[in-house]
């Protein structure tokens, strides 16, 4: 097993990485896919040094007293920071935990888990299974085509140009915005007060059930209806063959469903009418 203590800018070329585990406090973490030799680049380090180990193909980058389980409860005003970039094979499973550091995962096809207290999370062209948990950090994702699970207290989730097989998103007050290139999978969104905006393609094939207990439901998607005289907060219907399922439930958040226009632009916005 190889071990390093890194307290200055360092670059390490590695023989092979079959799994990645990163724990960070402040600064940034970038996980990039590569077809070449795996590499770790630490461009800056302040405060406590990083501990790096490479054993049986598992690359671990961490601090002495920072665990995955205790990550979201980290409240110390420490000034430890590092800017870390790791290039690994496309199919490498990655587990990234950050307190305040921003996290980027790009081009990975393996199982990905990202956990953050307040740092932002960016997912770019990630095609495998993703679990993203945050307290107040926002998650921005583009070009996803696998499965994603999202949990937050107040952090927002923004999905752009994605073709998800499965989405399960839960938040208290965070905003969820999903721009879907395809809508054939199982999509379930639950919020307490967080607003939800979803853009569906014109050829969407899904069963739709939307309900806001105390909030407004708006839609310009043909084929969906507001059943009953007193049910403007409930929207249902079947689009296409109904091969997928879209479920949105919120206590007081507003839900808006839009149809993608030409070249992915939204169509005219109209409010649902219960009468």
C-alpha positions in Angstrom: 0.0 0.0 0.0 1.3 3.5 -0.9 0.7 6.4 1.4 1.3 10.1 1.1 0.9 13.2 3.4 0.3 16.2 1.1 0.9 19.7 2.5 2.2 21.4 -0.7 1.1 21.3 -4.4 1.6 17.8 -5.6 0.9 15.7 -8.7 0.8 11.9 -8.5 0.6 9.4 -11.4 -1.1 6.2 -10.3 -0.9 2.6 -11.6 -4.6 1.9 -11.5 -7.7 3.1 -9.7 -10.8 0.8 -9.3 -12.6 2.9 -6.7 -12.3 6.5 -5.4 -13.1 7.9 -2.0 -12.6 11.7 -1.3 -13.3 13.7 1.9 -12.8 17.5 1.7 -13.6 20.4 3.9 -13.1 23.6 1.8 -11.7 24.3 -1.6 -12.8 22.2 -4.6 -12.9 18.6 -5.8 -13.0 17.6 -9.5 -13.4 14.0 -10.6 -12.8 13.6 -14.3 -12.9 10.6 -16.6 -9.8 9.6 -18.5 -8.6 6.9 -20.9 -5.0 7.5 -19.9 -3.2 6.8 -16.6 -5.0 7.9 -13.5 -3.6 11.0 -11.9 -4.1 13.1 -8.7 -3.3 16.8 -8.8 -3.4 18.9 -5.6 -2.9 22.5 -6.7 -3.1 24.1 -3.3 -3.3 23.1 0.4 -3.8 25.2 3.5 -4.2 24.2 7.1 -4.2 20.5 7.8 -2.4 18.3 5.2 -4.3 15.7 3.1 -3.8 12.0 3.8 -3.7 9.9 0.6 -3.6 6.1 0.3 -3.7 3.7 -2.7 -4.4 0.2 -1.7 -5.7 -2.7 -3.8 -6.7 -0.1 -6.5 -8.7 2.0 -4.0 -7.6 5.7 -3.9 -8.5 7.5 -0.7 -8.1 11.2 -0.1 -9.1 12.5 3.3 -8.3 14.2 6.6 -7.5 12.3 9.8 -10.8 13.0 11.6 -13.3 13.4 8.7 -15.6 10.5 8.1 -18.4 9.9 5.5 -20.9 9.2 8.2 -20.1 12.4 10.2 -19.7 14.7 7.2 -23.1 16.5 7.3 -22.7 17.2 11.0 -19.4 19.0 10.6 -19.8 22.4 12.2 -16.2 23.3 13.1 -14.9 26.6 11.8 -11.7 25.0 10.5 -9.7 26.7 7.7 -8.5 23.5 6.1 -8.8 23.8 2.3 -7.4 22.1 -0.8 -8.0 22.2 -4.5 -8.1 18.6 -5.8 -8.4 17.2 -9.3 -8.5 13.4 -9.9 -8.6 11.7 -13.3 -9.9 8.1 -13.1 -11.2 5.5 -15.6 -14.8 6.2 -16.9 -16.2 3.2 -15.1 -14.6 4.0 -11.7 -17.1 4.2 -8.8 -16.6 7.5 -7.0 -17.6 8.6 -3.5 -17.1 12.3 -2.8 -17.8 14.0 0.6 -17.4 17.7 1.1 -18.2 20.1 3.9 -18.0 23.5 2.2 -15.9 22.5 -0.9 -17.5 22.6 -4.3 -17.6 19.2 -6.1 -17.5 18.4 -9.8 -18.0 14.9 -11.3 -17.7 14.7 -15.1 -17.9 11.8 -17.6 -18.2 9.0 -15.0 -20.2 5.9 -15.8 -19.7 4.1 -12.5 -21.7 4.4 -9.3 -21.3 7.9 -7.9 -22.2 9.2 -4.5 -21.7 12.9 -3.5 -22.5 14.3 -0.1 -22.2 18.0 0.8 -23.0 20.2 3.8 -23.0 23.6 2.0 -20.8 23.2 -1.0 -22.2 23.1 -4.5 -22.3 19.9 -6.6 -22.0 19.8 -10.4 -22.6 16.7 -12.4 -21.7 16.8 -16.1 -22.4 13.9 -18.5 -22.6 11.3 -15.7 -24.3 8.2 -17.1 -24.2 5.9 -14.2 -26.1 5.8 -10.9 -25.9 8.9 -8.8 -26.8 9.7 -5.2 -26.5 13.4 -4.2 -27.2 14.4 -0.6 -26.9 18.0 0.6 -28.1 20.3 3.4 -27.9 23.7 1.7 -25.6 23.1 -1.2 -27.1 23.3 -4.7 -26.9 20.5 -7.3 -26.5 21.4 -11.0 -26.6 18.5 -13.5 -26.4 18.4 -17.3 -26.6 15.4 -19.6 -27.5 12.7 -17.1 -28.8 9.5 -18.5 -28.8 7.0 -15.6 -30.5 7.0 -12.2 -30.3 9.9 -9.6 -31.4 10.1 -6.0 -31.4 13.6 -4.5 -32.0 14.7 -0.9 -31.7 18.2 0.6 -32.9 20.5 3.3 -32.8 23.8 1.4 -30.4 23.0 -1.5 -31.8 23.3 -5.1 -31.6 20.6 -7.8 -31.4 21.7 -11.4 -31.4 19.1 -14.2 -30.7 20.1 -17.8 -31.0 18.1 -21.0 -31.3 14.8 -19.2 -32.7 11.4 -20.1 -33.2 9.8 -16.7 -34.3 6.2 -16.2 -35.1 7.0 -12.6 -35.3 10.1 -10.4 -36.2 10.2 -6.7 -35.8 13.7 -5.3 -36.8 14.9 -1.8 -36.3 18.3 -0.3 -37.9 20.5 2.3 -37.6 24.0 0.8 -35.2 23.6 -2.1 -36.3 24.3 -5.7 -36.3 21.4 -8.2 -36.1 22.3 -11.9 -35.9 19.5 -14.4 -35.5 20.0 -18.2 -36.0 16.5 -19.7 -34.8 15.5 -23.2 -36.8 12.3 -22.7 -39.6 11.3 -20.3 -40.1 7.6 -20.2 -38.7 6.7 -16.8 -39.9 6.6 -13.2 -39.7 10.2 -11.8 -40.8 10.9 -8.2 -40.4 14.3 -6.6 -41.4 15.2 -3.1 -41.1 18.6 -1.4 -42.6 20.4 1.6 -42.5 24.0 0.4 -40.0 23.9 -2.4 -41.3 24.8 -5.9 -41.0 22.4 -8.8 -40.6 23.2 -12.5 -40.5 20.5 -15.1 -40.1 20.8 -18.9 -41.4 17.7 -20.8 -40.6 16.9 -24.4 -43.5 16.9 -26.9 -43.1 13.1 -27.3 -43.2 12.3 -23.6 -44.6 8.9 -22.8 -45.6 8.9 -19.1 -48.4 8.8 -16.6 -48.6 12.1 -14.7 -49.9 12.8 -11.2 -49.2 16.1 -9.6 -50.6 17.4 -6.3 -49.9 20.5 -4.2 -51.9 20.5 -1.0 -51.8 24.3 -0.5 -49.9 25.5 -3.5 -50.7 26.3 -7.1 -50.4 23.8 -10.0 -49.7 25.4 -13.5 -49.4 23.6 -16.8 -49.3 24.2 -20.6 -48.9 20.5 -21.5 -51.7 19.2 -23.8 -53.4 16.0 -22.6 -53.3 16.8 -18.9 -56.3 17.9 -16.9 -57.4 19.4 -13.6 -60.2 17.1 -12.5 -63.2 18.4 -10.6 -64.4 21.9 -9.8 -62.2 22.2 -6.7 -59.1 20.5 -7.9 -56.9 23.1 -9.5 -54.1 21.9 -7.2 -54.2 18.4 -8.7 -53.1 17.6 -12.3 -53.4 14.1 -13.9 -53.2 12.5 -17.3 -51.4 10.1 -19.6 -49.0 11.3 -22.3 -48.2 9.0 -25.2 -48.4 5.3 -24.3 -47.8 6.1 -20.6 -44.7 3.9 -20.3 -43.2 6.1 -17.6 -44.5 7.7 -14.4 -44.1 11.2 -13.2 -45.2 11.9 -9.6 -44.9 15.3 -7.9 -46.2 15.8 -4.4 -45.7 19.0 -2.3 -47.3 20.5 0.7 -47.2 24.2 -0.2 -44.8 24.5 -3.1 -46.0 25.6 -6.6 -45.7 23.1 -9.4 -45.3 24.1 -13.0 -45.3 21.7 -16.0 -44.1 23.1 -19.4 -43.9 21.5 -22.8 -40.6 21.9 -24.6 -41.0 23.9 -27.8 -38.9 23.7 -30.9 -35.2 23.3 -30.2 -35.9 22.7 -26.5 -37.5 26.1 -25.7 -40.5 26.1 -23.5 -43.9 26.8 -25.0 -46.3 29.5 -23.8 -47.0 29.5 -20.1 -50.6 29.1 -19.0 -52.3 28.6 -15.7 -54.4 25.5 -15.2 -58.2 26.2 -15.0 -60.4 24.0 -12.9 -63.6 25.1 -14.5 
